[in-house]
Each structure stands twice: as C-alpha cells, then as structure tokens.
Amino acid sequence: MKKAGAFGVAKMVYDQARKPQNQARIKRAVANVKARRSGGQPR
C-alpha cells in the first residue's frame, strides 16, 4: 500500500513540474542552491 501512495505523490509532483510556471520556479530554486554551495550570490 505504501508503494501506491508513493506512486501517487510522485505522479503529482511530476505533473506539477511539467507546468511552465513551475519550471521557472524550479530553475530559480536550483540556481539558488547552486549559488549557496559555491559561495556566490544568486542572480
């Protein structure tokens, strides 16, 4: 039963990640994490 729930959550996350407005948000978040790790400032 846990696998079915995990699959449902993964599908929801995947579907949300395909939306253009969420893609931009994800790209900004990734850029911020990379900047923090490298010690630079996010753009």
N, C-alpha and C positions, 0 to 999 in steps of 0.2 A: 504494500500500500504506500510505503514511503516513496518508492520509485515513481508511482503515478503522480503523486503530489509534486515531486521534484521536477518531473517532466512538464507538468502544467505550468509551474513557475518559470522554467527555462523557456518554454514557448512564449509566455507572456513577455519576458524580458527581450527575447529575440524579436518579437513583433514590434515592441516599442522602439528597439534600436534601429529598425528599418525606416522609421519616420524621419523625414528630413530635419525637422526642428530638433529632434532628439539627437540626430547625428552631429549637429553643430554643438550641442551641449556636451556630448561625449568627447568630441575633439578638444574642446576647451578644457575639460577636466583632465584629459590625458596630458595636454600641454602644461597644465599647472603642476601635475605630479612630476613630469619630467624636469621642469624648471626647479622644483624643490629639491629633487635628487641631485641635480647638477650644481645647485647653489646659486643659480641665476634668478633673474626676475621674470615672472610670467608676462607675456605681451597682452 
